[in-house]
Structure formats: C-alpha cells, structure tokens
Amino acid sequence: MKLDEKQKQNICDLIKRSLNLSVRLQGFLTDDEDNLPLVDFLSTGQTIKEGQEAIENIVEQIYFDMDGWEI
C-alpha cells in the first residue's frame, strides 16, 4: 500500500512534533541533570531556531523517502 499525500503530511507533522517536543538525548545532560532535548542539541545559536530548522530538514527528507515505502 502506498501512502497518499495527506497521510504522508500527517505522519510528518507527528514526527516533527515528537522530535521538537519529546525527544531527549541520553548521555547529554543539562545543568539541571535532565536529558538534553534534541532540538537544543541541534541548535548552535542563542535560540532553538536552528534546531527546529534541522528537524524540519530531517522530516522533509523522510516525506520524500516515503514515496519508496511499501506499507
């Protein structure tokens, strides 16, 4: 089964939300001894904008790769 455009977009939106809000890196601790959020790790500036853009690029690549997926 191939995914239609709406299904692909829904999946990508969920992946992007999860990567931005939920994913934390084990072994990388903040000053508060919490695991560092992925979006913070990917950010090189004063804000998380760079990390969000990096996640957007990852999710965009996944979107295009879905054309080759068989589900």
PyMOL Python script that loads the backbone (N, CA, C, O; Angstrom):
from pymol import cmd

cmd.read_pdbstr("""\
ATOM      1  N   MET A   1       0.843  -1.175   0.000  1.00  0.00           N
ATOM      2  CA  MET A   1       0.000   0.000   0.000  1.00  0.00           C
ATOM      3  C   MET A   1       0.895   1.247   0.000  1.00  0.00           C
ATOM      4  O   MET A   1       1.872   1.319   0.745  1.00  0.00           O
ATOM      5  N   LYS A   2       0.558   2.193  -0.817  1.00  0.00           N
ATOM      6  CA  LYS A   2       1.254   3.479  -0.859  1.00  0.00           C
ATOM      7  C   LYS A   2       0.465   4.497  -0.053  1.00  0.00           C
ATOM      8  O   LYS A   2      -0.764   4.445  -0.007  1.00  0.00           O
ATOM      9  N   LEU A   3       1.166   5.411   0.577  1.00  0.00           N
ATOM     10  CA  LEU A   3       0.530   6.481   1.328  1.00  0.00           C
ATOM     11  C   LEU A   3       0.128   7.608   0.391  1.00  0.00           C
ATOM     12  O   LEU A   3       0.858   7.923  -0.549  1.00  0.00           O
ATOM     13  N   ASP A   4      -1.035   8.223   0.638  1.00  0.00           N
ATOM     14  CA  ASP A   4      -1.397   9.397  -0.146  1.00  0.00           C
ATOM     15  C   ASP A   4      -0.749  10.632   0.486  1.00  0.00           C
ATOM     16  O   ASP A   4      -0.162  10.549   1.565  1.00  0.00           O
ATOM     17  N   GLU A   5      -0.859  11.761  -0.187  1.00  0.00           N
ATOM     18  CA  GLU A   5      -0.192  12.991   0.264  1.00  0.00           C
ATOM     19  C   GLU A   5      -0.653  13.428   1.650  1.00  0.00           C
ATOM     20  O   GLU A   5       0.163  13.863   2.463  1.00  0.00           O
ATOM     21  N   LYS A   6      -1.951  13.316   1.929  1.00  0.00           N
ATOM     22  CA  LYS A   6      -2.479  13.715   3.221  1.00  0.00           C
ATOM     23  C   LYS A   6      -1.934  12.820   4.340  1.00  0.00           C
ATOM     24  O   LYS A   6      -1.587  13.312   5.413  1.00  0.00           O
ATOM     25  N   GLN A   7      -1.859  11.530   4.096  1.00  0.00           N
ATOM     26  CA  GLN A   7      -1.310  10.606   5.090  1.00  0.00           C
ATOM     27  C   GLN A   7       0.169  10.898   5.345  1.00  0.00           C
ATOM     28  O   GLN A   7       0.618  10.907   6.492  1.00  0.00           O
ATOM     29  N   LYS A   8       0.918  11.134   4.274  1.00  0.00           N
ATOM     30  CA  LYS A   8       2.337  11.454   4.432  1.00  0.00           C
ATOM     31  C   LYS A   8       2.521  12.725   5.243  1.00  0.00           C
ATOM     32  O   LYS A   8       3.385  12.782   6.118  1.00  0.00           O
ATOM     33  N   GLN A   9       1.717  13.749   4.962  1.00  0.00           N
ATOM     34  CA  GLN A   9       1.833  15.007   5.685  1.00  0.00           C
ATOM     35  C   GLN A   9       1.471  14.831   7.156  1.00  0.00           C
ATOM     36  O   GLN A   9       2.134  15.392   8.028  1.00  0.00           O
ATOM     37  N   ASN A  10       0.419  14.053   7.439  1.00  0.00           N
ATOM     38  CA  ASN A  10       0.034  13.796   8.832  1.00  0.00           C
ATOM     39  C   ASN A  10       1.151  13.095   9.593  1.00  0.00           C
ATOM     40  O   ASN A  10       1.468  13.469  10.722  1.00  0.00           O
ATOM     41  N   ILE A  11       1.742  12.089   8.983  1.00  0.00           N
ATOM     42  CA  ILE A  11       2.841  11.360   9.616  1.00  0.00           C
ATOM     43  C   ILE A  11       4.017  12.309   9.877  1.00  0.00           C
ATOM     44  O   ILE A  11       4.599  12.299  10.962  1.00  0.00           O
ATOM     45  N   CYS A  12       4.355  13.113   8.894  1.00  0.00           N
ATOM     46  CA  CYS A  12       5.478  14.050   9.050  1.00  0.00           C
ATOM     47  C   CYS A  12       5.202  15.093  10.126  1.00  0.00           C
ATOM     48  O   CYS A  12       6.102  15.460  10.882  1.00  0.00           O
ATOM     49  N   ASP A  13       3.979  15.564  10.199  1.00  0.00           N
ATOM     50  CA  ASP A  13       3.629  16.531  11.242  1.00  0.00           C
ATOM     51  C   ASP A  13       3.804  15.911  12.627  1.00  0.00           C
ATOM     52  O   ASP A  13       4.304  16.563  13.544  1.00  0.00           O
ATOM     53  N   LEU A  14       3.393  14.653  12.777  1.00  0.00           N
ATOM     54  CA  LEU A  14       3.544  13.965  14.063  1.00  0.00           C
ATOM     55  C   LEU A  14       5.014  13.716  14.404  1.00  0.00           C
ATOM     56  O   LEU A  14       5.421  13.868  15.556  1.00  0.00           O
ATOM     57  N   ILE A  15       5.808  13.335  13.404  1.00  0.00           N
ATOM     58  CA  ILE A  15       7.243  13.117  13.623  1.00  0.00           C
ATOM     59  C   ILE A  15       7.912  14.424  14.032  1.00  0.00           C
ATOM     60  O   ILE A  15       8.695  14.455  14.981  1.00  0.00           O
ATOM     61  N   LYS A  16       7.605  15.499  13.318  1.00  0.00           N
ATOM     62  CA  LYS A  16       8.211  16.794  13.621  1.00  0.00           C
ATOM     63  C   LYS A  16       7.849  17.244  15.035  1.00  0.00           C
ATOM     64  O   LYS A  16       8.702  17.735  15.774  1.00  0.00           O
ATOM     65  N   ARG A  17       6.602  17.076  15.399  1.00  0.00           N
ATOM     66  CA  ARG A  17       6.157  17.461  16.751  1.00  0.00           C
ATOM     67  C   ARG A  17       6.899  16.651  17.807  1.00  0.00           C
ATOM     68  O   ARG A  17       7.350  17.196  18.815  1.00  0.00           O
ATOM     69  N   SER A  18       7.020  15.356  17.573  1.00  0.00           N
ATOM     70  CA  SER A  18       7.715  14.494  18.522  1.00  0.00           C
ATOM     71  C   SER A  18       9.188  14.871  18.651  1.00  0.00           C
ATOM     72  O   SER A  18       9.713  14.949  19.762  1.00  0.00           O
ATOM     73  N   LEU A  19       9.857  15.106  17.520  1.00  0.00           N
ATOM     74  CA  LEU A  19      11.274  15.458  17.556  1.00  0.00           C
ATOM     75  C   LEU A  19      11.500  16.802  18.235  1.00  0.00           C
ATOM     76  O   LEU A  19      12.494  16.980  18.939  1.00  0.00           O
ATOM     77  N   ASN A  20      10.592  17.748  18.030  1.00  0.00           N
ATOM     78  CA  ASN A  20      10.734  19.077  18.637  1.00  0.00           C
ATOM     79  C   ASN A  20      10.397  19.092  20.119  1.00  0.00           C
ATOM     80  O   ASN A  20      11.021  19.830  20.882  1.00  0.00           O
ATOM     81  N   LEU A  21       9.429  18.296  20.541  1.00  0.00           N
ATOM     82  CA  LEU A  21       8.924  18.402  21.904  1.00  0.00           C
ATOM     83  C   LEU A  21       9.333  17.263  22.836  1.00  0.00           C
ATOM     84  O   LEU A  21       9.477  17.478  24.040  1.00  0.00           O
ATOM     85  N   SER A  22       9.518  16.076  22.310  1.00  0.00           N
ATOM     86  CA  SER A  22       9.636  14.909  23.184  1.00  0.00           C
ATOM     87  C   SER A  22      11.005  14.235  23.215  1.00  0.00           C
ATOM     88  O   SER A  22      11.383  13.661  24.236  1.00  0.00           O
ATOM     89  N   VAL A  23      11.745  14.293  22.125  1.00  0.00           N
ATOM     90  CA  VAL A  23      12.993  13.527  22.045  1.00  0.00           C
ATOM     91  C   VAL A  23      14.082  14.198  22.879  1.00  0.00           C
ATOM     92  O   VAL A  23      14.386  15.380  22.716  1.00  0.00           O
ATOM     93  N   ARG A  24      14.652  13.406  23.772  1.00  0.00           N
ATOM     94  CA  ARG A  24      15.756  13.872  24.619  1.00  0.00           C
ATOM     95  C   ARG A  24      16.923  12.903  24.448  1.00  0.00           C
ATOM     96  O   ARG A  24      16.724  11.699  24.285  1.00  0.00           O
ATOM     97  N   LEU A  25      18.118  13.433  24.486  1.00  0.00           N
ATOM     98  CA  LEU A  25      19.315  12.635  24.246  1.00  0.00           C
ATOM     99  C   LEU A  25      19.843  12.033  25.544  1.00  0.00           C
ATOM    100  O   LEU A  25      20.134  12.748  26.503  1.00  0.00           O
ATOM    101  N   GLN A  26      19.960  10.731  25.558  1.00  0.00           N
ATOM    102  CA  GLN A  26      20.551  10.064  26.710  1.00  0.00           C
ATOM    103  C   GLN A  26      22.049  10.335  26.704  1.00  0.00           C
ATOM    104  O   GLN A  26      22.689  10.322  25.653  1.00  0.00           O
ATOM    105  N   GLY A  27      22.588  10.575  27.864  1.00  0.00           N
ATOM    106  CA  GLY A  27      24.017  10.812  27.972  1.00  0.00           C
ATOM    107  C   GLY A  27      24.428  12.263  27.806  1.00  0.00           C
ATOM    108  O   GLY A  27      25.583  12.611  28.053  1.00  0.00           O
ATOM    109  N   PHE A  28      23.504  13.109  27.392  1.00  0.00           N
ATOM    110  CA  PHE A  28      23.749  14.546  27.281  1.00  0.00           C
ATOM    111  C   PHE A  28      22.846  15.230  28.293  1.00  0.00           C
ATOM    112  O   PHE A  28      21.633  15.309  28.098  1.00  0.00           O
ATOM    113  N   LEU A  29      23.436  15.723  29.373  1.00  0.00           N
ATOM    114  CA  LEU A  29      22.638  16.297  30.453  1.00  0.00           C
ATOM    115  C   LEU A  29      22.720  17.819  30.454  1.00  0.00           C
ATOM    116  O   LEU A  29      23.738  18.406  30.086  1.00  0.00           O
ATOM    117  N   THR A  30      21.630  18.438  30.873  1.00  0.00           N
ATOM    118  CA  THR A  30      21.606  19.882  31.054  1.00  0.00           C
ATOM    119  C   THR A  30      22.156  20.196  32.438  1.00  0.00           C
ATOM    120  O   THR A  30      22.480  19.285  33.200  1.00  0.00           O
ATOM    121  N   ASP A  31      22.261  21.465  32.765  1.00  0.00           N
ATOM    122  CA  ASP A  31      22.725  21.874  34.095  1.00  0.00           C
ATOM    123  C   ASP A  31      21.805  21.359  35.197  1.00  0.00           C
ATOM    124  O   ASP A  31      22.234  21.177  36.336  1.00  0.00           O
ATOM    125  N   ASP A  32      20.549  21.127  34.858  1.00  0.00           N
ATOM    126  CA  ASP A  32      19.573  20.625  35.823  1.00  0.00           C
ATOM    127  C   ASP A  32      19.566  19.097  35.902  1.00  0.00           C
ATOM    128  O   ASP A  32      18.695  18.511  36.544  1.00  0.00           O
ATOM    129  N   GLU A  33      20.538  18.453  35.247  1.00  0.00           N
ATOM    130  CA  GLU A  33      20.659  16.996  35.223  1.00  0.00           C
ATOM    131  C   GLU A  33      19.521  16.316  34.468  1.00  0.00           C
ATOM    132  O   GLU A  33      19.242  15.139  34.695  1.00  0.00           O
ATOM    133  N   ASP A  34      18.865  17.045  33.576  1.00  0.00           N
ATOM    134  CA  ASP A  34      17.864  16.457  32.696  1.00  0.00           C
ATOM    135  C   ASP A  34      18.542  16.086  31.383  1.00  0.00           C
ATOM    136  O   ASP A  34      19.566  16.667  31.025  1.00  0.00           O
ATOM    137  N   ASN A  35      17.970  15.114  30.662  1.00  0.00           N
ATOM    138  CA  ASN A  35      18.492  14.800  29.342  1.00  0.00           C
ATOM    139  C   ASN A  35      18.224  15.967  28.406  1.00  0.00           C
ATOM    140  O   ASN A  35      17.144  16.557  28.430  1.00  0.00           O
ATOM    141  N   LEU A  36      19.205  16.295  27.589  1.00  0.00           N
ATOM    142  CA  LEU A  36      19.135  17.441  26.684  1.00  0.00           C
ATOM    143  C   LEU A  36      18.125  17.176  25.560  1.00  0.00           C
ATOM    144  O   LEU A  36      18.190  16.130  24.915  1.00  0.00           O
ATOM    145  N   PRO A  37      17.198  18.105  25.317  1.00  0.00           N
ATOM    146  CA  PRO A  37      16.276  17.948  24.187  1.00  0.00           C
ATOM    147  C   PRO A  37      17.038  17.957  22.858  1.00  0.00           C
ATOM    148  O   PRO A  37      17.999  18.708  22.692  1.00  0.00           O
ATOM    149  N   LEU A  38      16.606  17.126  21.923  1.00  0.00           N
ATOM    150  CA  LEU A  38      17.239  17.052  20.607  1.00  0.00           C
ATOM    151  C   LEU A  38      17.278  18.412  19.937  1.00  0.00           C
ATOM    152  O   LEU A  38      18.298  18.788  19.360  1.00  0.00           O
ATOM    153  N   VAL A  39      16.186  19.154  20.006  1.00  0.00           N
ATOM    154  CA  VAL A  39      16.122  20.458  19.339  1.00  0.00           C
ATOM    155  C   VAL A  39      17.189  21.402  19.894  1.00  0.00           C
ATOM    156  O   VAL A  39      17.754  22.197  19.143  1.00  0.00           O
ATOM    157  N   ASP A  40      17.468  21.328  21.172  1.00  0.00           N
ATOM    158  CA  ASP A  40      18.519  22.156  21.763  1.00  0.00           C
ATOM    159  C   ASP A  40      19.897  21.707  21.282  1.00  0.00           C
ATOM    160  O   ASP A  40      20.760  22.537  20.999  1.00  0.00           O
ATOM    161  N   PHE A  41      20.096  20.410  21.194  1.00  0.00           N
ATOM    162  CA  PHE A  41      21.381  19.868  20.736  1.00  0.00           C
ATOM    163  C   PHE A  41      21.683  20.324  19.306  1.00  0.00           C
ATOM    164  O   PHE A  41      22.831  20.621  18.973  1.00  0.00           O
ATOM    165  N   LEU A  42      20.657  20.378  18.474  1.00  0.00           N
ATOM    166  CA  LEU A  42      20.842  20.762  17.074  1.00  0.00           C
ATOM    167  C   LEU A  42      20.966  22.265  16.875  1.00  0.00           C
ATOM    168  O   LEU A  42      21.312  22.722  15.785  1.00  0.00           O
ATOM    169  N   SER A  43      20.689  23.032  17.915  1.00  0.00           N
ATOM    170  CA  SER A  43      20.757  24.491  17.827  1.00  0.00           C
ATOM    171  C   SER A  43      22.167  24.975  18.160  1.00  0.00           C
ATOM    172  O   SER A  43      22.773  24.537  19.138  1.00  0.00           O
ATOM    173  N   THR A  44      22.670  25.874  17.340  1.00  0.00           N
ATOM    174  CA  THR A  44      24.017  26.392  17.568  1.00  0.00           C
ATOM    175  C   THR A  44      24.005  27.850  18.012  1.00  0.00           C
ATOM    176  O   THR A  44      25.035  28.380  18.428  1.00  0.00           O
ATOM    177  N   GLY A  45      22.854  28.496  17.928  1.00  0.00           N
ATOM    178  CA  GLY A  45      22.757  29.916  18.266  1.00  0.00           C
ATOM    179  C   GLY A  45      22.162  30.145  19.642  1.00  0.00           C
ATOM    180  O   GLY A  45      22.181  29.262  20.500  1.00  0.00           O
ATOM    181  N   GLN A  46      21.643  31.320  19.837  1.00  0.00           N
ATOM    182  CA  GLN A  46      21.048  31.710  21.112  1.00  0.00           C
ATOM    183  C   GLN A  46      19.632  31.165  21.288  1.00  0.00           C
ATOM    184  O   GLN A  46      19.137  31.100  22.413  1.00  0.00           O
ATOM    185  N   THR A  47      18.972  30.772  20.196  1.00  0.00           N
ATOM    186  CA  THR A  47      17.611  30.258  20.261  1.00  0.00           C
ATOM    187  C   THR A  47      17.572  28.847  19.671  1.00  0.00           C
ATOM    188  O   THR A  47      18.576  28.341  19.169  1.00  0.00           O
ATOM    189  N   ILE A  48      16.400  28.226  19.742  1.00  0.00           N
ATOM    190  CA  ILE A  48      16.272  26.875  19.202  1.00  0.00           C
ATOM    191  C   ILE A  48      15.899  26.878  17.721  1.00  0.00           C
ATOM    192  O   ILE A  48      15.599  25.826  17.158  1.00  0.00           O
ATOM    193  N   LYS A  49      15.914  28.042  17.090  1.00  0.00           N
ATOM    194  CA  LYS A  49      15.504  28.144  15.688  1.00  0.00           C
ATOM    195  C   LYS A  49      16.318  27.225  14.777  1.00  0.00           C
ATOM    196  O   LYS A  49      15.751  26.564  13.907  1.00  0.00           O
ATOM    197  N   GLU A  50      17.618  27.174  14.963  1.00  0.00           N
ATOM    198  CA  GLU A  50      18.465  26.325  14.117  1.00  0.00           C
ATOM    199  C   GLU A  50      18.106  24.860  14.302  1.00  0.00           C
ATOM    200  O   GLU A  50      18.083  24.099  13.335  1.00  0.00           O
ATOM    201  N   GLY A  51      17.829  24.463  15.528  1.00  0.00           N
ATOM    202  CA  GLY A  51      17.431  23.082  15.785  1.00  0.00           C
ATOM    203  C   GLY A  51      16.110  22.746  15.141  1.00  0.00           C
ATOM    204  O   GLY A  51      15.935  21.655  14.598  1.00  0.00           O
ATOM    205  N   GLN A  52      15.178  23.679  15.198  1.00  0.00           N
ATOM    206  CA  GLN A  52      13.884  23.465  14.556  1.00  0.00           C
ATOM    207  C   GLN A  52      14.037  23.350  13.043  1.00  0.00           C
ATOM    208  O   GLN A  52      13.356  22.546  12.407  1.00  0.00           O
ATOM    209  N   GLU A  53      14.921  24.146  12.473  1.00  0.00           N
ATOM    210  CA  GLU A  53      15.171  24.075  11.026  1.00  0.00           C
ATOM    211  C   GLU A  53      15.837  22.747  10.662  1.00  0.00           C
ATOM    212  O   GLU A  53      15.519  22.164   9.626  1.00  0.00           O
ATOM    213  N   ALA A  54      16.752  22.268  11.497  1.00  0.00           N
ATOM    214  CA  ALA A  54      17.395  20.981  11.243  1.00  0.00           C
ATOM    215  C   ALA A  54      16.368  19.856  11.290  1.00  0.00           C
ATOM    216  O   ALA A  54      16.392  18.950  10.457  1.00  0.00           O
ATOM    217  N   ILE A  55      15.472  19.916  12.262  1.00  0.00           N
ATOM    218  CA  ILE A  55      14.413  18.908  12.359  1.00  0.00           C
ATOM    219  C   ILE A  55      13.493  18.992  11.147  1.00  0.00           C
ATOM    220  O   ILE A  55      13.084  17.963  10.611  1.00  0.00           O
ATOM    221  N   GLU A  56      13.166  20.194  10.715  1.00  0.00           N
ATOM    222  CA  GLU A  56      12.339  20.381   9.521  1.00  0.00           C
ATOM    223  C   GLU A  56      12.994  19.723   8.309  1.00  0.00           C
ATOM    224  O   GLU A  56      12.311  19.079   7.512  1.00  0.00           O
ATOM    225  N   ASN A  57      14.308  19.879   8.161  1.00  0.00           N
ATOM    226  CA  ASN A  57      15.026  19.262   7.046  1.00  0.00           C
ATOM    227  C   ASN A  57      14.991  17.738   7.131  1.00  0.00           C
ATOM    228  O   ASN A  57      14.834  17.065   6.113  1.00  0.00           O
ATOM    229  N   ILE A  58      15.134  17.194   8.329  1.00  0.00           N
ATOM    230  CA  ILE A  58      15.072  15.738   8.517  1.00  0.00           C
ATOM    231  C   ILE A  58      13.693  15.224   8.129  1.00  0.00           C
ATOM    232  O   ILE A  58      13.572  14.244   7.393  1.00  0.00           O
ATOM    233  N   VAL A  59      12.662  15.885   8.624  1.00  0.00           N
ATOM    234  CA  VAL A  59      11.283  15.450   8.349  1.00  0.00           C
ATOM    235  C   VAL A  59      10.960  15.597   6.867  1.00  0.00           C
ATOM    236  O   VAL A  59      10.265  14.753   6.301  1.00  0.00           O
ATOM    237  N   GLU A  60      11.447  16.642   6.241  1.00  0.00           N
ATOM    238  CA  GLU A  60      11.228  16.819   4.803  1.00  0.00           C
ATOM    239  C   GLU A  60      11.847  15.673   4.016  1.00  0.00           C
ATOM    240  O   GLU A  60      11.246  15.179   3.062  1.00  0.00           O
ATOM    241  N   GLN A  61      13.038  15.250   4.405  1.00  0.00           N
ATOM    242  CA  GLN A  61      13.671  14.125   3.719  1.00  0.00           C
ATOM    243  C   GLN A  61      12.865  12.848   3.912  1.00  0.00           C
ATOM    244  O   GLN A  61      12.706  12.063   2.977  1.00  0.00           O
ATOM    245  N   ILE A  62      12.353  12.638   5.130  1.00  0.00           N
ATOM    246  CA  ILE A  62      11.502  11.473   5.390  1.00  0.00           C
ATOM    247  C   ILE A  62      10.273  11.520   4.488  1.00  0.00           C
ATOM    248  O   ILE A  62       9.878  10.499   3.925  1.00  0.00           O
ATOM    249  N   TYR A  63       9.669  12.689   4.348  1.00  0.00           N
ATOM    250  CA  TYR A  63       8.487  12.849   3.494  1.00  0.00           C
ATOM    251  C   TYR A  63       8.783  12.355   2.080  1.00  0.00           C
ATOM    252  O   TYR A  63       8.006  11.588   1.512  1.00  0.00           O
ATOM    253  N   PHE A  64       9.899  12.793   1.519  1.00  0.00           N
ATOM    254  CA  PHE A  64      10.228  12.384   0.152  1.00  0.00           C
ATOM    255  C   PHE A  64      10.612  10.905   0.078  1.00  0.00           C
ATOM    256  O   PHE A  64      10.349  10.252  -0.931  1.00  0.00           O
ATOM    257  N   ASP A  65      11.227  10.374   1.127  1.00  0.00           N
ATOM    258  CA  ASP A  65      11.573   8.955   1.146  1.00  0.00           C
ATOM    259  C   ASP A  65      10.341   8.071   1.199  1.00  0.00           C
ATOM    260  O   ASP A  65      10.393   6.918   0.770  1.00  0.00           O
ATOM    261  N   MET A  66       9.230   8.588   1.719  1.00  0.00           N
ATOM    262  CA  MET A  66       8.011   7.797   1.836  1.00  0.00           C
ATOM    263  C   MET A  66       7.505   7.325   0.476  1.00  0.00           C
ATOM    264  O   MET A  66       6.776   6.335   0.407  1.00  0.00           O
ATOM    265  N   ASP A  67       7.870   8.005  -0.597  1.00  0.00           N
ATOM    266  CA  ASP A  67       7.434   7.575  -1.940  1.00  0.00           C
ATOM    267  C   ASP A  67       7.914   6.165  -2.240  1.00  0.00           C
ATOM    268  O   ASP A  67       7.273   5.452  -3.012  1.00  0.00           O
ATOM    269  N   GLY A  68       9.016   5.751  -1.654  1.00  0.00           N
ATOM    270  CA  GLY A  68       9.548   4.417  -1.893  1.00  0.00           C
ATOM    271  C   GLY A  68       9.118   3.377  -0.875  1.00  0.00           C
ATOM    272  O   GLY A  68       9.509   2.215  -0.982  1.00  0.00           O
ATOM    273  N   TRP A  69       8.330   3.766   0.100  1.00  0.00           N
ATOM    274  CA  TRP A  69       7.902   2.830   1.149  1.00  0.00           C
ATOM    275  C   TRP A  69       6.732   1.978   0.684  1.00  0.00           C
ATOM    276  O   TRP A  69       5.831   2.459  -0.003  1.00  0.00           O
ATOM    277  N   GLU A  70       6.757   0.718   1.063  1.00  0.00           N
ATOM    278  CA  GLU A  70       5.626  -0.185   0.883  1.00  0.00           C
ATOM    279  C   GLU A  70       5.105  -0.546   2.265  1.00  0.00           C
ATOM    280  O   GLU A  70       5.829  -1.114   3.083  1.00  0.00           O
ATOM    281  N   ILE A  71       3.856  -0.216   2.518  1.00  0.00           N
ATOM    282  CA  ILE A  71       3.274  -0.465   3.847  1.00  0.00           C
ATOM    283  C   ILE A  71       2.194  -1.515   3.725  1.00  0.00           C
ATOM    284  O   ILE A  71       1.571  -1.879   4.722  1.00  0.00           O
TER     285      ILE A  71
END
""", "prot")
cmd.dss("prot")
cmd.show_as("cartoon", "prot")
cmd.util.cbc("prot")
cmd.orient("prot")
